[in-house]
Amino acid sequence: MEVREVERVQDWIKKIGGAGWHLSQAEAVARLKAGDRFYIVRGGQLVFLEIASSPDGAEYLKSRDDQVLPQSLLRLRS
């Protein structure tokens, strides 16, 4: 599913969304674990999302191209 927008609080992603759908970050993490795939389009290429963990163990979304912070997602419109 293509992610086109995010709802965020500072540098933390609260929700992701696309054409006619929105999920909380927790829901999206659960769907990724269940086998769903989410991606963004950057430079005409699909960049898939993955689950990362913060030092305190909190799971969050980021693109495969991101280092630690979900910079690619944070650049999407909100």
mmJSON file of the N, C-alpha and C atoms, coordinates in Angstrom:
{"data_MODEL":{"atom_site":{
"group_PDB":["ATOM","ATOM","ATOM","ATOM","ATOM","ATOM","ATOM","ATOM","ATOM","ATOM","ATOM","ATOM","ATOM","ATOM","ATOM","ATOM","ATOM","ATOM","ATOM","ATOM","ATOM","ATOM","ATOM","ATOM","ATOM","ATOM","ATOM","ATOM","ATOM","ATOM","ATOM","ATOM","ATOM","ATOM","ATOM","ATOM","ATOM","ATOM","ATOM","ATOM","ATOM","ATOM","ATOM","ATOM","ATOM","ATOM","ATOM","ATOM","ATOM","ATOM","ATOM","ATOM","ATOM","ATOM","ATOM","ATOM","ATOM","ATOM","ATOM","ATOM","ATOM","ATOM","ATOM","ATOM","ATOM","ATOM","ATOM","ATOM","ATOM","ATOM","ATOM","ATOM","ATOM","ATOM","ATOM","ATOM","ATOM","ATOM","ATOM","ATOM","ATOM","ATOM","ATOM","ATOM","ATOM","ATOM","ATOM","ATOM","ATOM","ATOM","ATOM","ATOM","ATOM","ATOM","ATOM","ATOM","ATOM","ATOM","ATOM","ATOM","ATOM","ATOM","ATOM","ATOM","ATOM","ATOM","ATOM","ATOM","ATOM","ATOM","ATOM","ATOM","ATOM","ATOM","ATOM","ATOM","ATOM","ATOM","ATOM","ATOM","ATOM","ATOM","ATOM","ATOM","ATOM","ATOM","ATOM","ATOM","ATOM","ATOM","ATOM","ATOM","ATOM","ATOM","ATOM","ATOM","ATOM","ATOM","ATOM","ATOM","ATOM","ATOM","ATOM","ATOM","ATOM","ATOM","ATOM","ATOM","ATOM","ATOM","ATOM","ATOM","ATOM","ATOM","ATOM","ATOM","ATOM","ATOM","ATOM","ATOM","ATOM","ATOM","ATOM","ATOM","ATOM","ATOM","ATOM","ATOM","ATOM","ATOM","ATOM","ATOM","ATOM","ATOM","ATOM","ATOM","ATOM","ATOM","ATOM","ATOM","ATOM","ATOM","ATOM","ATOM","ATOM","ATOM","ATOM","ATOM","ATOM","ATOM","ATOM","ATOM","ATOM","ATOM","ATOM","ATOM","ATOM","ATOM","ATOM","ATOM","ATOM","ATOM","ATOM","ATOM","ATOM","ATOM","ATOM","ATOM","ATOM","ATOM","ATOM","ATOM","ATOM","ATOM","ATOM","ATOM","ATOM","ATOM","ATOM","ATOM","ATOM","ATOM","ATOM","ATOM","ATOM","ATOM","ATOM","ATOM","ATOM","ATOM","ATOM","ATOM","ATOM","ATOM"],
"id":[1,2,3,4,5,6,7,8,9,10,11,12,13,14,15,16,17,18,19,20,21,22,23,24,25,26,27,28,29,30,31,32,33,34,35,36,37,38,39,40,41,42,43,44,45,46,47,48,49,50,51,52,53,54,55,56,57,58,59,60,61,62,63,64,65,66,67,68,69,70,71,72,73,74,75,76,77,78,79,80,81,82,83,84,85,86,87,88,89,90,91,92,93,94,95,96,97,98,99,100,101,102,103,104,105,106,107,108,109,110,111,112,113,114,115,116,117,118,119,120,121,122,123,124,125,126,127,128,129,130,131,132,133,134,135,136,137,138,139,140,141,142,143,144,145,146,147,148,149,150,151,152,153,154,155,156,157,158,159,160,161,162,163,164,165,166,167,168,169,170,171,172,173,174,175,176,177,178,179,180,181,182,183,184,185,186,187,188,189,190,191,192,193,194,195,196,197,198,199,200,201,202,203,204,205,206,207,208,209,210,211,212,213,214,215,216,217,218,219,220,221,222,223,224,225,226,227,228,229,230,231,232,233,234],
"type_symbol":["N","C","C","N","C","C","N","C","C","N","C","C","N","C","C","N","C","C","N","C","C","N","C","C","N","C","C","N","C","C","N","C","C","N","C","C","N","C","C","N","C","C","N","C","C","N","C","C","N","C","C","N","C","C","N","C","C","N","C","C","N","C","C","N","C","C","N","C","C","N","C","C","N","C","C","N","C","C","N","C","C","N","C","C","N","C","C","N","C","C","N","C","C","N","C","C","N","C","C","N","C","C","N","C","C","N","C","C","N","C","C","N","C","C","N","C","C","N","C","C","N","C","C","N","C","C","N","C","C","N","C","C","N","C","C","N","C","C","N","C","C","N","C","C","N","C","C","N","C","C","N","C","C","N","C","C","N","C","C","N","C","C","N","C","C","N","C","C","N","C","C","N","C","C","N","C","C","N","C","C","N","C","C","N","C","C","N","C","C","N","C","C","N","C","C","N","C","C","N","C","C","N","C","C","N","C","C","N","C","C","N","C","C","N","C","C","N","C","C","N","C","C","N","C","C","N","C","C","N","C","C","N","C","C"],
"label_atom_id":["N","CA","C","N","CA","C","N","CA","C","N","CA","C","N","CA","C","N","CA","C","N","CA","C","N","CA","C","N","CA","C","N","CA","C","N","CA","C","N","CA","C","N","CA","C","N","CA","C","N","CA","C","N","CA","C","N","CA","C","N","CA","C","N","CA","C","N","CA","C","N","CA","C","N","CA","C","N","CA","C","N","CA","C","N","CA","C","N","CA","C","N","CA","C","N","CA","C","N","CA","C","N","CA","C","N","CA","C","N","CA","C","N","CA","C","N","CA","C","N","CA","C","N","CA","C","N","CA","C","N","CA","C","N","CA","C","N","CA","C","N","CA","C","N","CA","C","N","CA","C","N","CA","C","N","CA","C","N","CA","C","N","CA","C","N","CA","C","N","CA","C","N","CA","C","N","CA","C","N","CA","C","N","CA","C","N","CA","C","N","CA","C","N","CA","C","N","CA","C","N","CA","C","N","CA","C","N","CA","C","N","CA","C","N","CA","C","N","CA","C","N","CA","C","N","CA","C","N","CA","C","N","CA","C","N","CA","C","N","CA","C","N","CA","C","N","CA","C","N","CA","C","N","CA","C","N","CA","C","N","CA","C","N","CA","C","N","CA","C","N","CA","C"],
"label_alt_id":[null,null,null,null,null,null,null,null,null,null,null,null,null,null,null,null,null,null,null,null,null,null,null,null,null,null,null,null,null,null,null,null,null,null,null,null,null,null,null,null,null,null,null,null,null,null,null,null,null,null,null,null,null,null,null,null,null,null,null,null,null,null,null,null,null,null,null,null,null,null,null,null,null,null,null,null,null,null,null,null,null,null,null,null,null,null,null,null,null,null,null,null,null,null,null,null,null,null,null,null,null,null,null,null,null,null,null,null,null,null,null,null,null,null,null,null,null,null,null,null,null,null,null,null,null,null,null,null,null,null,null,null,null,null,null,null,null,null,null,null,null,null,null,null,null,null,null,null,null,null,null,null,null,null,null,null,null,null,null,null,null,null,null,null,null,null,null,null,null,null,null,null,null,null,null,null,null,null,null,null,null,null,null,null,null,null,null,null,null,null,null,null,null,null,null,null,null,null,null,null,null,null,null,null,null,null,null,null,null,null,null,null,null,null,null,null,null,null,null,null,null,null,null,null,null,null,null,null,null,null,null,null,null,null],
"label_comp_id":["MET","MET","MET","GLU","GLU","GLU","VAL","VAL","VAL","ARG","ARG","ARG","GLU","GLU","GLU","VAL","VAL","VAL","GLU","GLU","GLU","ARG","ARG","ARG","VAL","VAL","VAL","GLN","GLN","GLN","ASP","ASP","ASP","TRP","TRP","TRP","ILE","ILE","ILE","LYS","LYS","LYS","LYS","LYS","LYS","ILE","ILE","ILE","GLY","GLY","GLY","GLY","GLY","GLY","ALA","ALA","ALA","GLY","GLY","GLY","TRP","TRP","TRP","HIS","HIS","HIS","LEU","LEU","LEU","SER","SER","SER","GLN","GLN","GLN","ALA","ALA","ALA","GLU","GLU","GLU","ALA","ALA","ALA","VAL","VAL","VAL","ALA","ALA","ALA","ARG","ARG","ARG","LEU","LEU","LEU","LYS","LYS","LYS","ALA","ALA","ALA","GLY","GLY","GLY","ASP","ASP","ASP","ARG","ARG","ARG","PHE","PHE","PHE","TYR","TYR","TYR","ILE","ILE","ILE","VAL","VAL","VAL","ARG","ARG","ARG","GLY","GLY","GLY","GLY","GLY","GLY","GLN","GLN","GLN","LEU","LEU","LEU","VAL","VAL","VAL","PHE","PHE","PHE","LEU","LEU","LEU","GLU","GLU","GLU","ILE","ILE","ILE","ALA","ALA","ALA","SER","SER","SER","SER","SER","SER","PRO","PRO","PRO","ASP","ASP","ASP","GLY","GLY","GLY","ALA","ALA","ALA","GLU","GLU","GLU","TYR","TYR","TYR","LEU","LEU","LEU","LYS","LYS","LYS","SER","SER","SER","ARG","ARG","ARG","ASP","ASP","ASP","ASP","ASP","ASP","GLN","GLN","GLN","VAL","VAL","VAL","LEU","LEU","LEU","PRO","PRO","PRO","GLN","GLN","GLN","SER","SER","SER","LEU","LEU","LEU","LEU","LEU","LEU","ARG","ARG","ARG","LEU","LEU","LEU","ARG","ARG","ARG","SER","SER","SER"],
"label_asym_id":["A","A","A","A","A","A","A","A","A","A","A","A","A","A","A","A","A","A","A","A","A","A","A","A","A","A","A","A","A","A","A","A","A","A","A","A","A","A","A","A","A","A","A","A","A","A","A","A","A","A","A","A","A","A","A","A","A","A","A","A","A","A","A","A","A","A","A","A","A","A","A","A","A","A","A","A","A","A","A","A","A","A","A","A","A","A","A","A","A","A","A","A","A","A","A","A","A","A","A","A","A","A","A","A","A","A","A","A","A","A","A","A","A","A","A","A","A","A","A","A","A","A","A","A","A","A","A","A","A","A","A","A","A","A","A","A","A","A","A","A","A","A","A","A","A","A","A","A","A","A","A","A","A","A","A","A","A","A","A","A","A","A","A","A","A","A","A","A","A","A","A","A","A","A","A","A","A","A","A","A","A","A","A","A","A","A","A","A","A","A","A","A","A","A","A","A","A","A","A","A","A","A","A","A","A","A","A","A","A","A","A","A","A","A","A","A","A","A","A","A","A","A","A","A","A","A","A","A","A","A","A","A","A","A"],
"label_entity_id":["1","1","1","1","1","1","1","1","1","1","1","1","1","1","1","1","1","1","1","1","1","1","1","1","1","1","1","1","1","1","1","1","1","1","1","1","1","1","1","1","1","1","1","1","1","1","1","1","1","1","1","1","1","1","1","1","1","1","1","1","1","1","1","1","1","1","1","1","1","1","1","1","1","1","1","1","1","1","1","1","1","1","1","1","1","1","1","1","1","1","1","1","1","1","1","1","1","1","1","1","1","1","1","1","1","1","1","1","1","1","1","1","1","1","1","1","1","1","1","1","1","1","1","1","1","1","1","1","1","1","1","1","1","1","1","1","1","1","1","1","1","1","1","1","1","1","1","1","1","1","1","1","1","1","1","1","1","1","1","1","1","1","1","1","1","1","1","1","1","1","1","1","1","1","1","1","1","1","1","1","1","1","1","1","1","1","1","1","1","1","1","1","1","1","1","1","1","1","1","1","1","1","1","1","1","1","1","1","1","1","1","1","1","1","1","1","1","1","1","1","1","1","1","1","1","1","1","1","1","1","1","1","1","1"],
"label_seq_id":[1,1,1,2,2,2,3,3,3,4,4,4,5,5,5,6,6,6,7,7,7,8,8,8,9,9,9,10,10,10,11,11,11,12,12,12,13,13,13,14,14,14,15,15,15,16,16,16,17,17,17,18,18,18,19,19,19,20,20,20,21,21,21,22,22,22,23,23,23,24,24,24,25,25,25,26,26,26,27,27,27,28,28,28,29,29,29,30,30,30,31,31,31,32,32,32,33,33,33,34,34,34,35,35,35,36,36,36,37,37,37,38,38,38,39,39,39,40,40,40,41,41,41,42,42,42,43,43,43,44,44,44,45,45,45,46,46,46,47,47,47,48,48,48,49,49,49,50,50,50,51,51,51,52,52,52,53,53,53,54,54,54,55,55,55,56,56,56,57,57,57,58,58,58,59,59,59,60,60,60,61,61,61,62,62,62,63,63,63,64,64,64,65,65,65,66,66,66,67,67,67,68,68,68,69,69,69,70,70,70,71,71,71,72,72,72,73,73,73,74,74,74,75,75,75,76,76,76,77,77,77,78,78,78],
"pdbx_PDB_ins_code":[null,null,null,null,null,null,null,null,null,null,null,null,null,null,null,null,null,null,null,null,null,null,null,null,null,null,null,null,null,null,null,null,null,null,null,null,null,null,null,null,null,null,null,null,null,null,null,null,null,null,null,null,null,null,null,null,null,null,null,null,null,null,null,null,null,null,null,null,null,null,null,null,null,null,null,null,null,null,null,null,null,null,null,null,null,null,null,null,null,null,null,null,null,null,null,null,null,null,null,null,null,null,null,null,null,null,null,null,null,null,null,null,null,null,null,null,null,null,null,null,null,null,null,null,null,null,null,null,null,null,null,null,null,null,null,null,null,null,null,null,null,null,null,null,null,null,null,null,null,null,null,null,null,null,null,null,null,null,null,null,null,null,null,null,null,null,null,null,null,null,null,null,null,null,null,null,null,null,null,null,null,null,null,null,null,null,null,null,null,null,null,null,null,null,null,null,null,null,null,null,null,null,null,null,null,null,null,null,null,null,null,null,null,null,null,null,null,null,null,null,null,null,null,null,null,null,null,null,null,null,null,null,null,null],
"Cartn_x":[0.844,0.0,0.895,0.557,1.377,1.032,2.042,1.887,2.145,1.163,1.281,1.311,0.921,0.874,1.093,1.506,1.699,1.078,0.65,0.268,1.356,1.93,3.063,2.954,3.65,3.832,5.335,5.83,7.263,7.92,8.866,9.547,9.007,7.799,7.203,5.993,5.933,4.819,3.651,2.514,1.315,0.472,0.286,-0.505,0.136,-0.117,0.242,-1.04,-1.015,-2.214,-1.926,-2.947,-2.87,-4.231,-4.498,-5.754,-6.916,-7.612,-8.795,-8.553,-7.356,-7.083,-6.097,-6.18,-5.254,-5.099,-3.895,-3.605,-2.716,-2.921,-1.982,-0.648,0.398,1.697,1.658,0.998,0.888,0.138,-0.939,-1.683,-0.824,-0.077,0.782,1.888,2.47,3.491,2.888,1.69,1.028,0.746,0.325,0.046,1.327,2.437,3.721,4.106,3.939,4.26,3.381,2.157,1.226,1.487,2.425,2.779,2.381,1.648,1.319,2.588,2.553,3.7,3.244,4.037,3.793,5.024,4.802,5.922,5.639,6.71,6.622,7.274,6.969,7.597,8.559,9.814,10.837,11.678,11.738,12.506,12.002,10.687,10.096,10.308,10.948,11.233,10.402,10.011,9.32,10.351,10.101,10.959,10.063,10.31,9.44,9.733,8.682,8.814,9.183,9.835,10.198,10.021,10.111,9.969,11.358,11.516,12.755,12.402,13.417,13.213,14.096,13.517,14.272,15.079,16.027,16.818,15.971,14.78,13.922,12.973,13.121,12.331,11.046,10.72,9.507,9.691,8.697,8.772,8.192,8.816,8.347,8.632,8.031,8.19,9.296,10.016,10.986,11.12,11.673,11.904,13.226,13.391,14.638,15.844,15.633,16.738,17.148,16.28,16.585,17.601,18.429,19.407,18.7,18.447,17.791,16.424,16.388,15.127,14.358,13.034,12.206,12.12,13.261,13.303,12.447,12.444,11.661,10.181,9.696,8.281,7.976,8.87,8.639,8.589,9.141,9.098,7.769,6.946,5.647,4.732,3.735,2.812,2.018,1.617,0.815,-0.537],
"Cartn_y":[-1.165,0.0,1.237,2.147,3.359,4.336,4.786,5.798,7.158,8.043,9.365,10.496,10.207,11.271,10.705,11.574,11.191,12.246,11.806,12.723,12.564,13.669,13.568,14.56,14.226,15.109,15.265,16.439,16.724,15.696,14.908,13.917,12.5,12.386,11.08,10.908,9.805,9.541,8.975,9.628,9.2,8.289,8.694,7.921,8.01,6.996,7.037,6.858,7.297,7.166,7.184,6.813,6.801,7.146,6.662,6.955,6.27,7.026,6.505,5.667,5.675,4.895,5.615,5.332,5.845,4.778,4.627,3.689,4.369,4.016,4.493,3.786,4.337,3.693,2.27,2.097,0.768,-0.207,0.264,-0.595,-0.967,0.004,-0.272,-1.258,-1.134,-2.083,-3.482,-3.599,-4.907,-5.479,-4.635,-5.108,-5.545,-4.827,-5.263,-6.634,-6.81,-8.104,-9.224,-8.871,-9.85,-10.12,-9.374,-9.632,-8.57,-7.535,-6.445,-5.674,-4.974,-4.171,-2.742,-1.813,-0.39,0.205,1.198,1.823,3.29,4.029,5.387,5.383,6.39,6.529,7.701,7.426,8.469,8.343,9.404,9.382,8.336,8.082,7.097,5.652,5.442,4.089,3.805,2.541,2.132,1.915,2.504,2.324,1.761,0.522,-0.153,0.265,0.216,0.537,-0.707,-0.483,-1.581,-1.118,-2.063,-1.773,-1.595,-0.532,-0.294,-0.218,-0.311,-0.216,0.878,1.679,2.712,2.068,2.789,2.222,1.714,2.312,1.837,0.722,0.249,-0.883,-0.533,0.756,1.161,0.907,0.298,0.025,1.205,1.503,2.589,2.247,3.016,2.808,3.691,3.157,3.928,3.273,4.0,3.386,2.619,1.72,0.948,1.821,2.99,3.898,4.771,4.891,5.731,5.056,5.864,5.331,4.948,5.915,5.654,6.326,7.627,8.363,8.173,8.222,8.022,9.278,9.775,11.049,11.018,9.915,9.846,10.002,9.376,9.502,10.907,11.471,12.805,13.876,13.599,14.556,14.541,13.503,13.445,14.524,14.872,15.915,15.418,16.367,16.009,16.671],
"Cartn_z":[0.0,0.0,0.0,-0.865,-0.955,0.163,0.863,1.909,1.273,1.379,0.765,1.778,3.012,4.01,5.403,6.3,7.697,8.6,9.753,10.825,11.867,12.284,13.199,14.344,15.387,16.533,16.659,16.311,16.236,15.31,15.797,14.956,15.167,15.693,15.943,15.038,14.31,13.405,14.204,14.063,14.771,13.882,12.612,11.653,10.272,9.459,8.046,7.248,5.99,5.188,3.705,2.969,1.518,0.952,-0.244,-0.93,-0.21,0.646,1.315,2.56,3.095,4.306,5.216,6.509,7.521,8.597,9.103,10.184,11.212,12.463,13.474,13.234,13.796,13.65,14.232,15.371,15.986,15.082,14.444,13.513,12.313,11.797,10.641,11.005,12.192,12.641,12.71,13.292,13.382,11.996,11.056,9.696,8.99,9.212,8.643,9.195,10.484,11.103,10.551,10.138,9.578,8.094,7.498,6.11,5.106,5.542,4.618,4.285,3.156,2.736,2.5,2.99,2.798,2.126,1.284,0.589,0.328,0.067,-0.434,-1.815,-2.606,-3.916,-3.827,-4.126,-4.096,-5.351,-6.128,-7.369,-8.351,-8.322,-9.223,-8.791,-7.66,-7.15,-5.899,-5.733,-4.517,-3.419,-2.257,-1.093,0.008,0.398,1.351,2.783,3.604,5.017,5.799,6.922,7.806,9.246,10.142,11.565,12.161,12.937,13.666,15.149,15.992,17.436,18.017,18.892,19.583,20.706,21.289,22.39,23.558,23.75,24.842,24.417,23.162,22.683,21.969,21.848,21.129,19.635,19.015,17.576,16.8,15.667,14.821,13.37,12.471,11.031,10.487,9.519,8.758,7.4,6.429,5.116,5.157,4.243,4.185,3.916,3.32,3.014,4.193,5.186,6.339,7.242,7.886,8.83,10.128,10.977,12.262,12.304,12.049,12.079,10.778,10.843,9.639,8.774,8.335,7.59,6.326,5.598,4.363,4.643,5.698,6.055,6.566,7.33,7.886,6.804,5.632,4.511,3.782,3.999,3.327,3.877,3.074,3.531,4.732,5.53,6.705,6.628],
"occupancy":[1.0,1.0,1.0,1.0,1.0,1.0,1.0,1.0,1.0,1.0,1.0,1.0,1.0,1.0,1.0,1.0,1.0,1.0,1.0,1.0,1.0,1.0,1.0,1.0,1.0,1.0,1.0,1.0,1.0,1.0,1.0,1.0,1.0,1.0,1.0,1.0,1.0,1.0,1.0,1.0,1.0,1.0,1.0,1.0,1.0,1.0,1.0,1.0,1.0,1.0,1.0,1.0,1.0,1.0,1.0,1.0,1.0,1.0,1.0,1.0,1.0,1.0,1.0,1.0,1.0,1.0,1.0,1.0,1.0,1.0,1.0,1.0,1.0,1.0,1.0,1.0,1.0,1.0,1.0,1.0,1.0,1.0,1.0,1.0,1.0,1.0,1.0,1.0,1.0,1.0,1.0,1.0,1.0,1.0,1.0,1.0,1.0,1.0,1.0,1.0,1.0,1.0,1.0,1.0,1.0,1.0,1.0,1.0,1.0,1.0,1.0,1.0,1.0,1.0,1.0,1.0,1.0,1.0,1.0,1.0,1.0,1.0,1.0,1.0,1.0,1.0,1.0,1.0,1.0,1.0,1.0,1.0,1.0,1.0,1.0,1.0,1.0,1.0,1.0,1.0,1.0,1.0,1.0,1.0,1.0,1.0,1.0,1.0,1.0,1.0,1.0,1.0,1.0,1.0,1.0,1.0,1.0,1.0,1.0,1.0,1.0,1.0,1.0,1.0,1.0,1.0,1.0,1.0,1.0,1.0,1.0,1.0,1.0,1.0,1.0,1.0,1.0,1.0,1.0,1.0,1.0,1.0,1.0,1.0,1.0,1.0,1.0,1.0,1.0,1.0,1.0,1.0,1.0,1.0,1.0,1.0,1.0,1.0,1.0,1.0,1.0,1.0,1.0,1.0,1.0,1.0,1.0,1.0,1.0,1.0,1.0,1.0,1.0,1.0,1.0,1.0,1.0,1.0,1.0,1.0,1.0,1.0,1.0,1.0,1.0,1.0,1.0,1.0,1.0,1.0,1.0,1.0,1.0,1.0],
"B_iso_or_equiv":[0.0,0.0,0.0,0.0,0.0,0.0,0.0,0.0,0.0,0.0,0.0,0.0,0.0,0.0,0.0,0.0,0.0,0.0,0.0,0.0,0.0,0.0,0.0,0.0,0.0,0.0,0.0,0.0,0.0,0.0,0.0,0.0,0.0,0.0,0.0,0.0,0.0,0.0,0.0,0.0,0.0,0.0,0.0,0.0,0.0,0.0,0.0,0.0,0.0,0.0,0.0,0.0,0.0,0.0,0.0,0.0,0.0,0.0,0.0,0.0,0.0,0.0,0.0,0.0,0.0,0.0,0.0,0.0,0.0,0.0,0.0,0.0,0.0,0.0,0.0,0.0,0.0,0.0,0.0,0.0,0.0,0.0,0.0,0.0,0.0,0.0,0.0,0.0,0.0,0.0,0.0,0.0,0.0,0.0,0.0,0.0,0.0,0.0,0.0,0.0,0.0,0.0,0.0,0.0,0.0,0.0,0.0,0.0,0.0,0.0,0.0,0.0,0.0,0.0,0.0,0.0,0.0,0.0,0.0,0.0,0.0,0.0,0.0,0.0,0.0,0.0,0.0,0.0,0.0,0.0,0.0,0.0,0.0,0.0,0.0,0.0,0.0,0.0,0.0,0.0,0.0,0.0,0.0,0.0,0.0,0.0,0.0,0.0,0.0,0.0,0.0,0.0,0.0,0.0,0.0,0.0,0.0,0.0,0.0,0.0,0.0,0.0,0.0,0.0,0.0,0.0,0.0,0.0,0.0,0.0,0.0,0.0,0.0,0.0,0.0,0.0,0.0,0.0,0.0,0.0,0.0,0.0,0.0,0.0,0.0,0.0,0.0,0.0,0.0,0.0,0.0,0.0,0.0,0.0,0.0,0.0,0.0,0.0,0.0,0.0,0.0,0.0,0.0,0.0,0.0,0.0,0.0,0.0,0.0,0.0,0.0,0.0,0.0,0.0,0.0,0.0,0.0,0.0,0.0,0.0,0.0,0.0,0.0,0.0,0.0,0.0,0.0,0.0,0.0,0.0,0.0,0.0,0.0,0.0],
"pdbx_formal_charge":[null,null,null,null,null,null,null,null,null,null,null,null,null,null,null,null,null,null,null,null,null,null,null,null,null,null,null,null,null,null,null,null,null,null,null,null,null,null,null,null,null,null,null,null,null,null,null,null,null,null,null,null,null,null,null,null,null,null,null,null,null,null,null,null,null,null,null,null,null,null,null,null,null,null,null,null,null,null,null,null,null,null,null,null,null,null,null,null,null,null,null,null,null,null,null,null,null,null,null,null,null,null,null,null,null,null,null,null,null,null,null,null,null,null,null,null,null,null,null,null,null,null,null,null,null,null,null,null,null,null,null,null,null,null,null,null,null,null,null,null,null,null,null,null,null,null,null,null,null,null,null,null,null,null,null,null,null,null,null,null,null,null,null,null,null,null,null,null,null,null,null,null,null,null,null,null,null,null,null,null,null,null,null,null,null,null,null,null,null,null,null,null,null,null,null,null,null,null,null,null,null,null,null,null,null,null,null,null,null,null,null,null,null,null,null,null,null,null,null,null,null,null,null,null,null,null,null,null,null,null,null,null,null,null],
"auth_seq_id":[1,1,1,2,2,2,3,3,3,4,4,4,5,5,5,6,6,6,7,7,7,8,8,8,9,9,9,10,10,10,11,11,11,12,12,12,13,13,13,14,14,14,15,15,15,16,16,16,17,17,17,18,18,18,19,19,19,20,20,20,21,21,21,22,22,22,23,23,23,24,24,24,25,25,25,26,26,26,27,27,27,28,28,28,29,29,29,30,30,30,31,31,31,32,32,32,33,33,33,34,34,34,35,35,35,36,36,36,37,37,37,38,38,38,39,39,39,40,40,40,41,41,41,42,42,42,43,43,43,44,44,44,45,45,45,46,46,46,47,47,47,48,48,48,49,49,49,50,50,50,51,51,51,52,52,52,53,53,53,54,54,54,55,55,55,56,56,56,57,57,57,58,58,58,59,59,59,60,60,60,61,61,61,62,62,62,63,63,63,64,64,64,65,65,65,66,66,66,67,67,67,68,68,68,69,69,69,70,70,70,71,71,71,72,72,72,73,73,73,74,74,74,75,75,75,76,76,76,77,77,77,78,78,78],
"auth_comp_id":["MET","MET","MET","GLU","GLU","GLU","VAL","VAL","VAL","ARG","ARG","ARG","GLU","GLU","GLU","VAL","VAL","VAL","GLU","GLU","GLU","ARG","ARG","ARG","VAL","VAL","VAL","GLN","GLN","GLN","ASP","ASP","ASP","TRP","TRP","TRP","ILE","ILE","ILE","LYS","LYS","LYS","LYS","LYS","LYS","ILE","ILE","ILE","GLY","GLY","GLY","GLY","GLY","GLY","ALA","ALA","ALA","GLY","GLY","GLY","TRP","TRP","TRP","HIS","HIS","HIS","LEU","LEU","LEU","SER","SER","SER","GLN","GLN","GLN","ALA","ALA","ALA","GLU","GLU","GLU","ALA","ALA","ALA","VAL","VAL","VAL","ALA","ALA","ALA","ARG","ARG","ARG","LEU","LEU","LEU","LYS","LYS","LYS","ALA","ALA","ALA","GLY","GLY","GLY","ASP","ASP","ASP","ARG","ARG","ARG","PHE","PHE","PHE","TYR","TYR","TYR","ILE","ILE","ILE","VAL","VAL","VAL","ARG","ARG","ARG","GLY","GLY","GLY","GLY","GLY","GLY","GLN","GLN","GLN","LEU","LEU","LEU","VAL","VAL","VAL","PHE","PHE","PHE","LEU","LEU","LEU","GLU","GLU","GLU","ILE","ILE","ILE","ALA","ALA","ALA","SER","SER","SER","SER","SER","SER","PRO","PRO","PRO","ASP","ASP","ASP","GLY","GLY","GLY","ALA","ALA","ALA","GLU","GLU","GLU","TYR","TYR","TYR","LEU","LEU","LEU","LYS","LYS","LYS","SER","SER","SER","ARG","ARG","ARG","ASP","ASP","ASP","ASP","ASP","ASP","GLN","GLN","GLN","VAL","VAL","VAL","LEU","LEU","LEU","PRO","PRO","PRO","GLN","GLN","GLN","SER","SER","SER","LEU","LEU","LEU","LEU","LEU","LEU","ARG","ARG","ARG","LEU","LEU","LEU","ARG","ARG","ARG","SER","SER","SER"],
"auth_asym_id":["A","A","A","A","A","A","A","A","A","A","A","A","A","A","A","A","A","A","A","A","A","A","A","A","A","A","A","A","A","A","A","A","A","A","A","A","A","A","A","A","A","A","A","A","A","A","A","A","A","A","A","A","A","A","A","A","A","A","A","A","A","A","A","A","A","A","A","A","A","A","A","A","A","A","A","A","A","A","A","A","A","A","A","A","A","A","A","A","A","A","A","A","A","A","A","A","A","A","A","A","A","A","A","A","A","A","A","A","A","A","A","A","A","A","A","A","A","A","A","A","A","A","A","A","A","A","A","A","A","A","A","A","A","A","A","A","A","A","A","A","A","A","A","A","A","A","A","A","A","A","A","A","A","A","A","A","A","A","A","A","A","A","A","A","A","A","A","A","A","A","A","A","A","A","A","A","A","A","A","A","A","A","A","A","A","A","A","A","A","A","A","A","A","A","A","A","A","A","A","A","A","A","A","A","A","A","A","A","A","A","A","A","A","A","A","A","A","A","A","A","A","A","A","A","A","A","A","A","A","A","A","A","A","A"],
"auth_atom_id":["N","CA","C","N","CA","C","N","CA","C","N","CA","C","N","CA","C","N","CA","C","N","CA","C","N","CA","C","N","CA","C","N","CA","C","N","CA","C","N","CA","C","N","CA","C","N","CA","C","N","CA","C","N","CA","C","N","CA","C","N","CA","C","N","CA","C","N","CA","C","N","CA","C","N","CA","C","N","CA","C","N","CA","C","N","CA","C","N","CA","C","N","CA","C","N","CA","C","N","CA","C","N","CA","C","N","CA","C","N","CA","C","N","CA","C","N","CA","C","N","CA","C","N","CA","C","N","CA","C","N","CA","C","N","CA","C","N","CA","C","N","CA","C","N","CA","C","N","CA","C","N","CA","C","N","CA","C","N","CA","C","N","CA","C","N","CA","C","N","CA","C","N","CA","C","N","CA","C","N","CA","C","N","CA","C","N","CA","C","N","CA","C","N","CA","C","N","CA","C","N","CA","C","N","CA","C","N","CA","C","N","CA","C","N","CA","C","N","CA","C","N","CA","C","N","CA","C","N","CA","C","N","CA","C","N","CA","C","N","CA","C","N","CA","C","N","CA","C","N","CA","C","N","CA","C","N","CA","C","N","CA","C","N","CA","C","N","CA","C","N","CA","C"],
"pdbx_PDB_model_num":[1,1,1,1,1,1,1,1,1,1,1,1,1,1,1,1,1,1,1,1,1,1,1,1,1,1,1,1,1,1,1,1,1,1,1,1,1,1,1,1,1,1,1,1,1,1,1,1,1,1,1,1,1,1,1,1,1,1,1,1,1,1,1,1,1,1,1,1,1,1,1,1,1,1,1,1,1,1,1,1,1,1,1,1,1,1,1,1,1,1,1,1,1,1,1,1,1,1,1,1,1,1,1,1,1,1,1,1,1,1,1,1,1,1,1,1,1,1,1,1,1,1,1,1,1,1,1,1,1,1,1,1,1,1,1,1,1,1,1,1,1,1,1,1,1,1,1,1,1,1,1,1,1,1,1,1,1,1,1,1,1,1,1,1,1,1,1,1,1,1,1,1,1,1,1,1,1,1,1,1,1,1,1,1,1,1,1,1,1,1,1,1,1,1,1,1,1,1,1,1,1,1,1,1,1,1,1,1,1,1,1,1,1,1,1,1,1,1,1,1,1,1,1,1,1,1,1,1,1,1,1,1,1,1]
}}}
